Amino acid sequence: MTKKKTEKKQKEKKQEEKKQKKELTLEEKYLNLLAENAELKDKWVRNAAEFENFRRRTISEKSDWIKNATERIVLELCDVLDNFERAMHPEVEKNREVYEKGIELIFQQLDGVLKKEGVKKIEALGEEFDPQFHEALAHIPSELEDNKIAAVIQNGYIMNSKVIRPARVAVSNGEKPEEVKSKKNKKKNKV
């Protein structure tokens, strides 16, 4: 019997040791998880700080890029302004032909600067009225069909497929100018 008791005690002892090992491993696992959690929190905080720094840097770089792009355009416009200043010189103004040629060249230079930036004039005269590209300021009698643009009051412009200023126009109402005059004359005669 003693042998059985001894075996039983040894078995109980082994089970107790196993139980303690399990408990230790659970405690170790818990401590490991706490350490891992702290590490992940630290990484998250660092990533959040890095992202904030990236966001600020991106905003700053975008601002610098816009300033540099604007500076380039302004430099080209300064050349145009210098040419206007030369054209307004009294010696140039005396010679009408040279003055007109200078103004024409300045116009071409300015038009070139705008084209280089992707700006195009909206060709409106005689075209069908389109509210995406045109702003109607008046309906007038014209030789053109109804809803056709009879006069351009102010040019419109497109930049890179986006309307930056619609053309301000007068749209034909479909009546010919002679018809309008005859209607007015008939009204006068009736009175």
ZATOR-360317 format. One record per atom (N, C-alpha, C): x, z, y. Coordinates in steps of 0.001 Angstrom, whole numbers, padded with zeros to 6 digits, always signed. Layout:
REM ZATOR-360317
XZY...
END
This chain:
REM ZATOR-360317
+000801+000000-001191+000000+000000+000000+000843+000000+001253+001874+000590+001165+002737+000640+002321+003223-000741+002714+003419-001482+001667+003852-002835+001965+002752-003586+002710+001538-003404+002277+000417-004058+002934+000262-003549+004358+000452-002248+004544+000325-001667+005883+001417-002212+006780+002589-002295+006253+003717-002789+007024+003473-004247+007411+003030-005007+006460+002733-006411+006737+001628-006532+007778+000671-005663+007650-000453-005683+008590+000033-005327+009986+000903-004320+010085+001439-003898+011382+002297-005008+011974+003078-005652+011122+003926-006738+011600+003063-007900+012112+002025-008150+011372+001108-009213+011765+000458-008877+013108+000024-007646+013260-000589-007207+014516+000418-007291+015658+001666-006899+015340+002722-006927+016341+002977-008368+016802+003021-009291+015834+003237-010703+016161+002088-011249+017006+000870-010852+016636-000292-011297+017403-000239-010742+018824+000182-009498+018952+000312-008863+020268+001363-009596+021088+002481-009937+020455+003546-010658+021156+003056-012040+021603+002333-012699+020705+001777-014011+021046+000829-013889+022231+000011-012828+022184-000953-012596+023260-000214-012382+024576+000860-011592+024537+001641-011323+025740+002299-012609+026247+002813-013403+025284+003421-014672+025677+002393-015569+026361+001184-015606+025789+000114-016393+026396-000179-015889+027796-000265-014568+027947-000542-013989+029259+000581-014313+030226+001807-014229+029758+002939-014560+030616+002891-016034+031000+002586-016852+030054+002529-018267+030381+001380-018554+031342+000262-017867+031235-000827-018035+032201-000386-017566+033580+000329-016456+033609+000831-015936+034883+001852-016905+035469+002722-017412+034596+003705-018389+035051+003007-019650+035569+002003-020087+034831+001245-021262+035269+000611-021015+036635+000054-019846+036806-000571-019491+038077+000461-019540+039197+001627-018939+038962+002689-018941+039974+003170-020371+040248+003285-021156+039194+003687-022556+039371+002660-023326+040198+001391-023078+039913+000331-023742+040680+000346-023316+042142+000603-022031+042385+000712-021558+043774+001865-022259+044488+003001-022368+043805+004166-023031+044398+003865-024513+044662+003226-025159+043699+002865-026571+043854+001883-026760+045004+000922-025847+045105-000056-025885+046194+000648-025766+047542+001586-024825+047651+002326-024637+048902+003125-025900+049236+003725-026508+048219+004508-027728+048417+003618-028877+048897+002440-029008+048282+001512-030064+048688+000996-029847+050107+000728-028584+050452+000290-028288+051828+001379-028672+052812+002624-028345+052467+003755-028673+053328+003870-030193+053499+003741-030940+052392+003792-032404+052469+002651-032942+053323+001473-032376+053159+000320-032830+053934+000556-032610+055426+001070-031421+055777+001342-031121+057191+002386-032092+057735+003426-032356+056961+004466-033295+057408+003895-034707+057580+003082-035137+056608+002471-036473+056707+001552-036574+057915+000794-035519+058177-000092-035520+059347+000739-035624+060623+001852-034888+060682+002725-034945+061860+003364-036331+061984+003807-036892+060868+004387-038239+060889+003369-039269+061360+002138-039146+060886+001102-040090+061295+000829-039970+062793+000772-038758+063301+000534-038554+064739+001677-039165+065548+002910-038957+065096+004063-039560+065775+003990-041082+065718+003595-041624+064567+003438-043072+064408+002378-043605+065365+001262-042891+065454+000169-043312+066338+000646-043346+067789+001337-042291+068217+001846-042240+069601+002859-043354+069853+003750-043559+068887+004767-044595+069029+004112-045975+069110+003094-046203+068300+002385-047489+068306+001710-047724+069652+001071-046695+070185+000420-046818+071499+001461-047143+072562+002590-046453+072511+003658-046688+073478+004213-048109+073350+004443-048549+072112+004964-049903+071889+003974-050963+072357+002687-050723+072116+001660-051677+072551+001646-051764+074077+001743-050619+074725+001768-050584+076183+002990-051339+076710+004151-051103+076092+005368-051809+076502+005222-053313+076284+004617-053699+075156+004441-055117+074853+003561-055780+075912+002479-055100+076283+001566-055645+077302+002292-055780+078636+003075-054750+078998+003830-054813+080255+004806-055980+080241+005501-056169+079122+006466-057266+079032+005778-058621+079092+004640-058749+078428+003894-060010+078468+003416-060282+079888+002912-059268+080546+002443-059405+081922+003607-059773+082835+004751-059153+082615+005931-059423+083438+006334-060895+083345+006287-061455+082144+006659-062853+081943+005718-063776+082722+004428-063504+082647+003449-064333+083359+003633-064190+084867+003843-062958+085316+004014-062713+086749+005253-063442+087266+006328-063466+086487+007527-064202+086908+007217-065690+087095+006449-066256+086191+006072-067665+086327+005192-067873+087558+004303-066916+087822+003449-067025+089011+004266-066847+090290+005344-066069+090231+006225-065920+091398+006854-067265+091758+007202-068056+090739+007736-069403+091002+006700-070253+091735+005457-070163+091310+004376-070904+091965+004228-070423+093407+004259-069112+093596+004138-068536+094940+005284-069002+095836+006499-069026+095296+007651-069512+096068+007434-070954+096512+006884-071766+095624+006628-073168+095978+005546-073284+097047+004538-072431+097000+003531-072415+098067+004184-072042+099397+005053-071065+099348+005741-070632+100571+006559-071784+101157+007262-072524+100293+008036-073682+100769+007103-074755+101344+005948-074937+100717+004996-075955+101186+004431-075599+102557+004379-074318+102866+003814-073885+104150+004862-073875+105265+006068-074264+104963+007131-074314+105965+006750-075350+107024+006969-075053+108292+006549-075973+109372+007074-077402+109224+008295-077570+108745+008858-078919+108590+008066-079733+107560+007631-079077+106486+006878-079770+105436+005478-080105+105938+004869-079180+106686+003505-079392+107179+003425-080579+108134+004518-080889+108814+004520-082017+109756+004376-083352+109030+004937-083447+107836+004869-084686+107064+003720-084562+106064+002593-085114+106421+001356-084976+105632+001530-085458+104189+002208-086570+104009+002382-087139+102668+003211-086206+101773+004304-085668+102307+005156-084739+101549+004376-083467+101248+003604-083010+102235+002802-081791+102070+001789-081959+100934+001061-083067+100933+000058-083317+099892+000705-083440+098515+001845-084118+098442+002551-084263+097165+003014-082884+096669+003503-082046+097580+003949-080691+097223+002806-079851+096680+001657-079925+097349+000485-079166+096892+000054-079652+095513+000097-080960+095296-000265-081518+093984+000691-081009+092900+001990-080963+093214+002976-080467+092245+002774-078976+091958+002438-078218+092989+002181-076785+092797+000954-076588+091911-000076-077401+092151-001282-077326+091312-000920-077597+089853-000125-078631+089619+000285-078968+088253+001116-077843+087634+001971-077218+088456+002791-076112+087956+001906-074935+087543+000949-074580+088383+000043-073472+088077-000820-073801+086864-001298-075032+086795-002083-075470+085640-001244-075368+084361+000030-075713+084452+000938-075614+083305+001130-074178+082842+001246-073252+083799+001386-071827+083455+000148-071365+082697-001021-071746+083186-002267-071337+082532-002396-071965+081141-002069-073233+081023-002152-073898+079710-001199-073247+078714-000026-072867+079187+000964-072205+078333+000414-070892+077780-000466-070253+078528-001080-068990+078103-002377-069215+077325-002705-070477+077064-003898-070779+076269-005170-070879+077088-005034-071046+078409-006202-071133+079289-006558-072607+079497-007835-072926+079267-008324-074296+079459-009557-074262+080346-009674-075291+081186-010849-075425+082051-012027-075907+081213-013199-075359+081482-014422-075807+080808-014903-077060+081533-014925-078174+080820-015428-079427+081395-016952-079377+081302-017617-079297+082439-019056-079058+082423-019890-080212+082973-019400-080933+083945-020187-081962+084625-020725-082994+083636-022052-083175+083648-022710-084141+082778-022986-083628+081373-022497-082447+081052-022696-081868+079717-024049-081170+079629-024508-080943+078417-025736-080176+078164-025471-078723+078572-026420-078099+079262-026258-076701+079659-026184-075816+078413-025180-074951+078362-024984-074018+077244-024672-072644+077840-025563-071665+077678-025349-070351+078293-024098-069621+077799-023514-070072+076690-022267-069455+076236-021097-069848+077131-021191-071020+077765-020101-071534+078579-020456-071698+080054-021753-071690+080368-022196-071986+081732-023118-070896+082264-023073-070736+083582-024000-069836+084277-024755-070695+085290-026052-070826+085093-026861-071679+085972-027173-070926+087260-026826-071547+088395-027117-070950+089695-028274-071659+090388-028571-072889+089937-029659-073642+090572-030163-074732+089638-031433-075119+089869-032024-076301+089233-032199-077314+090353-031643-078499+090182-031689-079489+091259-032144-080848+090721-032716-081676+091614-033032-083043+091210-031720-083808+091011-031717-084692+090034-030486-085417+089731-030817-086676+088946-029886-087593+088930-030023-088806+088126-029878-088482+086639-029363-087302+086347-029143-086899+084951-030436-086408+084311-030430-086375+082977-031588-085881+082229-031782-084384+082488-032955-083922+082106-033264-082494+082206-032256-081688+081377-031823-080557+081916-030928-079594+081264-029473-080071+081173-029142-081129+081917-027745-081574+082001-027143-080982+083268-025853-080738+083252-025186-080135+084406-024944-081221+085448-025567-081025+086623-025501-082013+087694-024374-081720+088677-023973-080453+088809-022903-080091+089739-022208-078825+089246-020892-078791+089456-020109-077596+089119-019808-076878+090427-020279-075659+090537-020072-074870+091749-018745-074123+091657-018439-073599+090481-017157-072921+090245-016738-073212+088797-015487-073635+088637-014995-073943+087288-014993-072702+086406-015185-072926+085126-015087-071857+084135-013846-072075+083292-013416-071009+082596-012190-071102+081808-012342-070420+080458-011629-070986+079480-011566-070442+078122-010111-070077+077863-009902-068914+077261-008546-068517+076874-008555-068209+075388-007800-068994+074639-007707-068803+073183-009086-068705+072542-009928-069663+072813-011286-069779+072245-012269-068730+072755-011912-067970+073775-012820-066964+074338-013104-067330+075793-014381-067332+076157-014749-067633+077542-014335-066439+078402-013414-066694+079350-013006-065604+080244-013757-065675+081572-014277-066860+081887-015167-067007+083042-016049-068216+082793-017377-068011+082760-018260-069160+082550-018260-070056+083790-018513-071336+083583-018616-072270+084703-019945-072015+085414-019895-071891+086728-021125-071717+087518-021588-073112+087917-022829-073405+087544-023287-074788+087652-024696-074895+088231-025009-076128+088659-026376-076493+089024-026856-077438+087931-028032-077142+087396-028566-077884+086254-029661-078838+086731-029658-080028+086164-030671-081025+086505-032038-080569+085993-033044-080754+086870-034411-080410+086441-035138-081642+085888-034422-082757+085796-035010-083963+085210-035676-084869+086224-035864-084399+087456-036490-085232+088493-035404-085987+089257-035667-087248+089521-034733-088055+090298-034903-087699+091776-033826-087756+092564-033924-087400+093987-034984-088217+094730-035147-089503+094360-036150-090343+095022-037558-089824+094750-037785-089348+093518-039101-088818+093156-039426-087584+093989-038425-086751+094205-038631-085530+094988-038950-085899+096432-038234-086901+096991-038486-087330+098367-039891-087894+098501-040295-088696+097534-041632-089297+097616-042710-088222+097488-042490-087206+096685-043456-086104+096573-043569-085367+097901-042419-085152+098562-042429-084451+099849-043158-085296+100896-042908-086592+100879-043571-087483+101836-045077-087496+101617-045516-087490+100357-046945-087468+100057-047576-086182+100566-046861-085071+100407-047393-083786+100890-047513-083801+102407-046517-084397+103094-046559-084463+104553-047725-085333+105019-047938-086419+104326-049011-087339+104691-050381-086705+104501-050525-085841+103508-051805-085181+103262-052122-084173+104356-051111-083588+104934-051334-082556+105938-051663-083161+107230
END
